Amino acid sequence: MIKKFMIVIGLIIGVIVLIGAVGIYYTKPNEQLILDFIKKNPDKAAIKLIRNDTIIAEKNSNRMMPLASTVKIIIAIEYAIQSAKGEINPNEEVSIEQLAKFYVHNTDGGAHPKWLESVKTKINNNSISIREIAKGMIRYSSNANTEWLSQKLGLQKINKRIESLGITDHTEIYYIVSALFVGKEKFPNIKGEDLENKLRDLSIEEYKDITNKVHSKLATDTIYKSDKGDLGMNIQRIWSDNLPASTVHEYATLMQKLNSKSYFDSKTHEYLDEVMEGLMENPANQKWLTHAGMKGGSTAFVLTKAFYATDKKGNKTELAYFFNDLGIIQNTRLRNSMNQFELTILTNKEFREKIEITLRN
């Protein structure tokens, strides 16, 4: 009896070890995985890679796709320009409570709490500077910071900035935290499939109008957000599909502007680099990079990234790659490999050549 019991235990342990090994294999960072996915799933992927002003790879570069948090680059640029012009004071202190109005628990992957923990020594009298709010928006991807900063800078000015940057393929930026409550606000007594159908029938203009109303409520009513309404996966999919959208062509070109260090005036770049180039605070990166910046974004269905770098040899690299309509496993595996993909592009000539050949047709 004991022998049979030990055999059963051994089998169970073996299965657990096998599952663990498979899990490690499937989630291990692998640059080839991303390249293969782009090649095999042209309906779900887009990429544009530029090296020293030469296009290395371009696939679906003009396809409009949801940006998720990568759109925050535009807001960071507007912040830097307004700071440089003296239209806002980046050192102005803002109450943590003002930001908290736009924090919705369990909707940002813990980004806002992680940011607050990282700046706890910079909080004075329960307040934090706008420059730290902007950095938290990019480096920690705090949606609460984004919503507050969008209000501070002005959505109208942010959207005009898109045009002034020469970007033509880009949908309007709106309050993305407030968008979580569109179903609750417009259809408070409807849930499930009926709510999904109602939301899909809304025009994007009506959808955005509702986000403005919700934003005003979040700013004044601390109880409003305690009930999020129905945020099931089908409802989250609509939220994801409706997020501001653009193309990898537009964002790779935008990365060229940031990487040039000459598109904006020096004062603007000073404020912008402080926000965008958190990578350069790592001493290991300082050894081989002159500067580098990035912003990624994700939902349950979307992964996006825009990246730029100049190395110590003067090589300039700009990259934008977007994924949409992902399953949970696809999302996890791709997300775990994105940093490795970018690092290999920067450091491995053979891999860059492989990308060029693989995605040529």
KEKE-349627 format. One record per residue (C-alpha): residue number from 1; residue in one letter; chain; x, y, z. Coordinates in nm, 2 decimals. Example, Ala and Ser with C-alpha at 12.3 -4.5 7.8 and 13.67 -1.06 7.14 Angstrom:
   mimi   ronu   gudo        X        Y        Z
      1      A      A     1.23    -0.45     0.78
      2      S      A     1.37    -0.11     0.71
//
This chain:
   mimi   ronu   gudo        X        Y        Z
      1      M      A     0.00     0.00     0.00
      2      I      A     0.28     0.24     0.09
      3      K      A     0.46     0.15    -0.23
      4      K      A     0.16     0.23    -0.44
      5      F      A     0.11     0.55    -0.25
      6      M      A     0.47     0.65    -0.32
      7      I      A     0.43     0.57    -0.69
      8      V      A     0.12     0.79    -0.71
      9      I      A     0.31     1.07    -0.53
     10      G      A     0.60     1.03    -0.77
     11      L      A     0.37     1.05    -1.07
     12      I      A     0.21     1.37    -0.93
     13      I      A     0.55     1.53    -0.87
     14      G      A     0.65     1.43    -1.22
     15      V      A     0.35     1.59    -1.37
     16      I      A     0.40     1.91    -1.17
     17      V      A     0.77     1.92    -1.28
     18      L      A     0.66     1.87    -1.64
     19      I      A     0.40     2.14    -1.63
     20      G      A     0.66     2.38    -1.47
     21      A      A     0.91     2.30    -1.74
     22      V      A     0.66     2.36    -2.02
     23      G      A     0.56     2.68    -1.85
     24      I      A     0.92     2.80    -1.83
     25      Y      A     0.97     2.71    -2.19
     26      Y      A     0.66     2.90    -2.31
     27      T      A     0.73     3.21    -2.11
     28      K      A     1.11     3.23    -2.15
     29      P      A     1.22     3.55    -2.33
     30      N      A     1.29     3.47    -2.70
     31      E      A     1.34     3.73    -2.97
     32      Q      A     1.27     3.47    -3.24
     33      L      A     0.93     3.41    -3.10
     34      I      A     0.82     3.77    -3.18
     35      L      A     0.97     3.76    -3.53
     36      D      A     0.79     3.43    -3.60
     37      F      A     0.46     3.56    -3.47
     38      I      A     0.48     3.87    -3.69
     39      K      A     0.56     3.65    -4.00
     40      K      A     0.28     3.40    -3.93
     41      N      A     0.01     3.64    -3.80
     42      P      A     0.00     3.93    -4.05
     43      D      A    -0.36     4.00    -3.95
     44      K      A    -0.26     4.06    -3.59
     45      A      A     0.08     4.24    -3.62
     46      A      A     0.25     4.54    -3.76
     47      I      A     0.61     4.66    -3.74
     48      K      A     0.84     4.93    -3.87
     49      L      A     1.22     4.92    -3.79
     50      I      A     1.46     5.19    -3.90
     51      R      A     1.84     5.18    -3.85
     52      N      A     2.05     5.48    -3.94
     53      D      A     1.77     5.63    -4.14
     54      T      A     1.73     5.31    -4.35
     55      I      A     1.41     5.11    -4.33
     56      I      A     1.51     4.75    -4.22
     57      A      A     1.16     4.61    -4.19
     58      E      A     0.81     4.73    -4.26
     59      K      A     0.49     4.52    -4.23
     60      N      A     0.14     4.66    -4.22
     61      S      A     0.30     4.99    -4.15
     62      N      A    -0.02     5.19    -4.23
     63      R      A    -0.27     4.97    -4.05
     64      M      A    -0.46     5.16    -3.78
     65      M      A    -0.44     4.97    -3.45
     66      P      A    -0.52     5.05    -3.09
     67      L      A    -0.22     5.21    -2.91
     68      A      A    -0.31     5.13    -2.55
     69      S      A    -0.06     5.32    -2.33
     70      T      A     0.19     5.39    -2.61
     71      V      A    -0.04     5.69    -2.68
     72      K      A     0.10     5.85    -2.37
     73      I      A     0.41     5.96    -2.57
     74      I      A     0.19     6.23    -2.72
     75      I      A     0.09     6.35    -2.38
     76      A      A     0.45     6.35    -2.27
     77      I      A     0.55     6.56    -2.56
     78      E      A     0.27     6.81    -2.49
     79      Y      A     0.38     6.83    -2.13
     80      A      A     0.74     6.90    -2.23
     81      I      A     0.64     7.17    -2.48
     82      Q      A     0.41     7.34    -2.23
     83      S      A     0.68     7.32    -1.96
     84      A      A     0.95     7.47    -2.19
     85      K      A     0.72     7.76    -2.29
     86      G      A     0.63     7.83    -1.92
     87      E      A     0.26     7.75    -1.98
     88      I      A     0.28     7.50    -1.69
     89      N      A     0.52     7.48    -1.40
     90      P      A     0.66     7.12    -1.38
     91      N      A     0.76     7.19    -1.02
     92      E      A     0.40     7.27    -0.92
     93      E      A     0.29     7.04    -0.63
     94      V      A    -0.03     6.85    -0.68
     95      S      A    -0.23     6.67    -0.40
     96      I      A    -0.21     6.29    -0.41
     97      E      A    -0.59     6.30    -0.36
     98      Q      A    -0.63     6.48    -0.69
     99      L      A    -0.46     6.19    -0.87
    100      A      A    -0.65     5.93    -0.66
    101      K      A    -0.98     6.05    -0.80
    102      F      A    -0.88     5.89    -1.13
    103      Y      A    -0.74     5.57    -0.99
    104      V      A    -0.97     5.27    -1.04
    105      H      A    -0.86     4.97    -0.84
    106      N      A    -0.77     4.65    -1.03
    107      T      A    -0.77     4.81    -1.37
    108      D      A    -0.41     4.91    -1.43
    109      G      A    -0.21     4.61    -1.32
    110      G      A    -0.10     4.79    -1.00
    111      A      A     0.08     5.06    -1.19
    112      H      A    -0.04     5.35    -0.98
    113      P      A     0.03     5.20    -0.64
    114      K      A     0.38     5.09    -0.77
    115      W      A     0.45     5.45    -0.88
    116      L      A     0.34     5.59    -0.55
    117      E      A     0.57     5.35    -0.36
    118      S      A     0.86     5.46    -0.59
    119      V      A     0.82     5.83    -0.52
    120      K      A     0.73     5.81    -0.15
    121      T      A     1.04     6.01    -0.06
    122      K      A     0.94     6.28    -0.30
    123      I      A     0.59     6.33    -0.16
    124      N      A     0.58     6.64     0.06
    125      N      A     0.27     6.73     0.26
    126      N      A     0.09     6.46     0.06
    127      S      A     0.17     6.63    -0.27
    128      I      A     0.39     6.55    -0.56
    129      S      A     0.53     6.76    -0.85
    130      I      A     0.39     6.76    -1.20
    131      R      A     0.72     6.65    -1.34
    132      E      A     0.70     6.33    -1.12
    133      I      A     0.34     6.28    -1.23
    134      A      A     0.46     6.29    -1.60
    135      K      A     0.74     6.05    -1.53
    136      G      A     0.50     5.81    -1.35
    137      M      A     0.27     5.82    -1.65
    138      I      A     0.55     5.70    -1.88
    139      R      A     0.77     5.48    -1.66
    140      Y      A     0.50     5.32    -1.45
    141      S      A     0.21     5.38    -1.70
    142      S      A    -0.01     5.52    -1.43
    143      N      A    -0.35     5.57    -1.59
    144      A      A    -0.46     5.80    -1.30
    145      N      A    -0.16     6.02    -1.38
    146      T      A    -0.25     6.02    -1.74
    147      E      A    -0.61     6.12    -1.68
    148      W      A    -0.51     6.40    -1.45
    149      L      A    -0.23     6.53    -1.68
    150      S      A    -0.46     6.52    -1.98
    151      Q      A    -0.70     6.75    -1.80
    152      K      A    -0.41     6.98    -1.68
    153      L      A    -0.26     7.01    -2.03
    154      G      A    -0.60     7.02    -2.21
    155      L      A    -0.73     6.75    -2.44
    156      Q      A    -0.78     7.00    -2.72
    157      K      A    -0.41     7.11    -2.70
    158      I      A    -0.30     6.75    -2.69
    159      N      A    -0.50     6.66    -3.00
    160      K      A    -0.38     6.97    -3.18
    161      R      A    -0.02     6.86    -3.10
    162      I      A    -0.08     6.54    -3.30
    163      E      A    -0.14     6.76    -3.61
    164      S      A     0.16     6.99    -3.54
    165      L      A     0.38     6.68    -3.52
    166      G      A     0.29     6.60    -3.88
    167      I      A     0.10     6.29    -3.78
    168      T      A    -0.20     6.23    -4.01
    169      D      A    -0.31     5.88    -3.92
    170      H      A    -0.42     5.91    -3.56
    171      T      A    -0.76     5.90    -3.39
    172      E      A    -0.85     6.15    -3.12
    173      I      A    -0.71     6.12    -2.77
    174      Y      A    -0.97     6.11    -2.49
    175      Y      A    -1.00     6.02    -2.12
    176      I      A    -0.92     5.65    -2.12
    177      V      A    -0.99     5.59    -1.75
    178      S      A    -1.33     5.75    -1.78
    179      A      A    -1.40     5.52    -2.08
    180      L      A    -1.42     5.23    -1.84
    181      F      A    -1.74     5.36    -1.71
    182      V      A    -1.92     5.43    -2.04
    183      G      A    -2.14     5.12    -1.99
    184      K      A    -2.24     5.22    -1.64
    185      E      A    -2.30     5.58    -1.73
    186      K      A    -2.50     5.52    -2.05
    187      F      A    -2.68     5.19    -1.97
    188      P      A    -2.68     5.16    -1.59
    189      N      A    -2.94     4.88    -1.58
    190      I      A    -2.80     4.66    -1.86
    191      K      A    -2.53     4.39    -1.84
    192      G      A    -2.38     4.11    -2.03
    193      E      A    -2.45     4.06    -2.40
    194      D      A    -2.72     4.32    -2.41
    195      L      A    -2.47     4.58    -2.28
    196      E      A    -2.21     4.46    -2.53
    197      N      A    -2.46     4.52    -2.82
    198      K      A    -2.56     4.86    -2.69
    199      L      A    -2.20     4.97    -2.65
    200      R      A    -2.11     4.85    -3.00
    201      D      A    -2.40     5.05    -3.14
    202      L      A    -2.26     5.37    -3.00
    203      S      A    -2.09     5.60    -3.24
    204      I      A    -1.73     5.69    -3.14
    205      E      A    -1.84     6.05    -3.10
    206      E      A    -2.11     5.96    -2.86
    207      Y      A    -1.87     5.73    -2.68
    208      K      A    -1.62     6.01    -2.63
    209      D      A    -1.89     6.25    -2.52
    210      I      A    -1.98     6.01    -2.24
    211      T      A    -1.62     5.99    -2.13
    212      N      A    -1.62     6.36    -2.08
    213      K      A    -1.92     6.34    -1.86
    214      V      A    -1.77     6.05    -1.66
    215      H      A    -1.45     6.24    -1.62
    216      S      A    -1.63     6.53    -1.46
    217      K      A    -1.81     6.29    -1.22
    218      L      A    -1.48     6.12    -1.12
    219      A      A    -1.33     6.46    -1.05
    220      T      A    -1.61     6.56    -0.81
    221      D      A    -1.78     6.24    -0.68
    222      T      A    -1.55     6.00    -0.49
    223      I      A    -1.83     5.74    -0.46
    224      Y      A    -1.90     5.72    -0.84
    225      K      A    -1.61     5.49    -0.92
    226      S      A    -1.69     5.24    -0.63
    227      D      A    -1.92     5.07    -0.87
    228      K      A    -1.76     5.00    -1.20
    229      G      A    -2.06     4.82    -1.35
    230      D      A    -2.01     4.53    -1.59
    231      L      A    -1.64     4.51    -1.69
    232      G      A    -1.65     4.15    -1.82
    233      M      A    -1.41     4.05    -2.10
    234      N      A    -1.65     4.13    -2.38
    235      I      A    -1.69     4.48    -2.24
    236      Q      A    -1.32     4.52    -2.19
    237      R      A    -1.28     4.42    -2.55
    238      I      A    -1.49     4.72    -2.66
    239      W      A    -1.29     4.95    -2.44
    240      S      A    -0.97     4.81    -2.59
    241      D      A    -1.10     4.84    -2.95
    242      N      A    -1.21     5.20    -2.90
    243      L      A    -0.87     5.32    -2.76
    244      P      A    -0.69     5.59    -2.95
    245      A      A    -0.53     5.43    -3.26
    246      S      A    -0.25     5.50    -3.50
    247      T      A     0.01     5.32    -3.72
    248      V      A     0.36     5.19    -3.67
    249      H      A     0.47     5.42    -3.95
    250      E      A     0.35     5.72    -3.76
    251      Y      A     0.51     5.61    -3.43
    252      A      A     0.84     5.50    -3.58
    253      T      A     0.86     5.84    -3.75
    254      L      A     0.78     6.00    -3.42
    255      M      A     1.06     5.81    -3.26
    256      Q      A     1.30     5.95    -3.53
    257      K      A     1.20     6.30    -3.42
    258      L      A     1.27     6.22    -3.05
    259      N      A     1.60     6.04    -3.14
    260      S      A     1.73     6.32    -3.35
    261      K      A     1.75     6.56    -3.05
    262      S      A     1.70     6.84    -3.30
    263      Y      A     1.33     6.83    -3.38
    264      F      A     1.23     7.02    -3.07
    265      D      A     1.42     7.30    -2.91
    266      S      A     1.68     7.21    -2.64
    267      K      A     1.46     7.31    -2.35
    268      T      A     1.17     7.09    -2.47
    269      H      A     1.41     6.80    -2.51
    270      E      A     1.54     6.86    -2.16
    271      Y      A     1.19     6.81    -2.01
    272      L      A     1.10     6.53    -2.26
    273      D      A     1.42     6.33    -2.20
    274      E      A     1.37     6.34    -1.83
    275      V      A     1.03     6.17    -1.88
    276      M      A     1.10     5.93    -2.17
    277      E      A     1.45     5.81    -2.10
    278      G      A     1.43     5.63    -1.77
    279      L      A     1.64     5.36    -1.94
    280      M      A     1.94     5.59    -1.92
    281      E      A     1.93     5.59    -1.54
    282      N      A     2.07     5.24    -1.54
    283      P      A     2.46     5.26    -1.53
    284      A      A     2.48     4.95    -1.75
    285      N      A     2.29     5.13    -2.03
    286      Q      A     2.50     5.44    -1.99
    287      K      A     2.81     5.23    -2.09
    288      W      A     2.69     5.16    -2.44
    289      L      A     2.40     5.40    -2.51
    290      T      A     2.41     5.77    -2.56
    291      H      A     2.03     5.79    -2.51
    292      A      A     1.73     5.57    -2.54
    293      G      A     1.36     5.60    -2.47
    294      M      A     1.04     5.39    -2.50
    295      K      A     0.68     5.35    -2.41
    296      G      A     0.47     5.03    -2.43
    297      G      A     0.11     4.96    -2.38
    298      S      A    -0.12     4.66    -2.33
    299      T      A    -0.47     4.55    -2.27
    300      A      A    -0.59     4.19    -2.25
    301      F      A    -0.59     4.19    -2.63
    302      V      A    -0.33     4.45    -2.73
    303      L      A     0.05     4.49    -2.71
    304      T      A     0.23     4.79    -2.85
    305      K      A     0.57     4.95    -2.82
    306      A      A     0.76     5.25    -2.96
    307      F      A     1.13     5.27    -2.90
    308      Y      A     1.43     5.47    -3.00
    309      A      A     1.80     5.46    -2.92
    310      T      A     2.14     5.60    -3.02
    311      D      A     2.44     5.39    -2.91
    312      K      A     2.80     5.51    -2.83
    313      K      A     2.90     5.43    -3.19
    314      G      A     2.64     5.68    -3.32
    315      N      A     2.40     5.41    -3.46
    316      K      A     2.04     5.53    -3.45
    317      T      A     1.75     5.28    -3.41
    318      E      A     1.38     5.35    -3.42
    319      L      A     1.12     5.08    -3.38
    320      A      A     0.74     5.06    -3.35
    321      Y      A     0.55     4.73    -3.33
    322      F      A     0.19     4.66    -3.25
    323      F      A    -0.02     4.35    -3.19
    324      N      A    -0.40     4.32    -3.16
    325      D      A    -0.66     4.05    -3.12
    326      L      A    -0.43     3.84    -2.90
    327      G      A    -0.53     3.55    -2.68
    328      I      A    -0.41     3.52    -2.32
    329      I      A    -0.12     3.29    -2.39
    330      Q      A    -0.01     3.48    -2.70
    331      N      A    -0.02     3.80    -2.50
    332      T      A     0.19     3.66    -2.22
    333      R      A     0.45     3.50    -2.44
    334      L      A     0.49     3.81    -2.66
    335      R      A     0.51     4.05    -2.37
    336      N      A     0.78     3.84    -2.20
    337      S      A     0.99     3.85    -2.51
    338      M      A     0.96     4.22    -2.61
    339      N      A     1.26     4.35    -2.42
    340      Q      A     1.48     4.07    -2.55
    341      F      A     1.36     4.14    -2.90
    342      E      A     1.46     4.51    -2.88
    343      L      A     1.79     4.44    -2.71
    344      T      A     1.88     4.19    -2.98
    345      I      A     1.79     4.43    -3.25
    346      L      A     2.02     4.69    -3.10
    347      T      A     2.32     4.46    -3.05
    348      N      A     2.30     4.19    -3.31
    349      K      A     2.36     4.27    -3.68
    350      E      A     2.28     3.92    -3.79
    351      F      A     1.94     3.93    -3.62
    352      R      A     1.86     4.26    -3.79
    353      E      A     1.94     4.11    -4.12
    354      K      A     1.72     3.81    -4.03
    355      I      A     1.43     4.04    -3.96
    356      E      A     1.48     4.22    -4.30
    357      I      A     1.49     3.89    -4.49
    358      T      A     1.20     3.73    -4.30
    359      L      A     0.96     4.02    -4.34
    360      R      A     1.07     4.12    -4.69
    361      N      A     0.75     3.99    -4.85
//
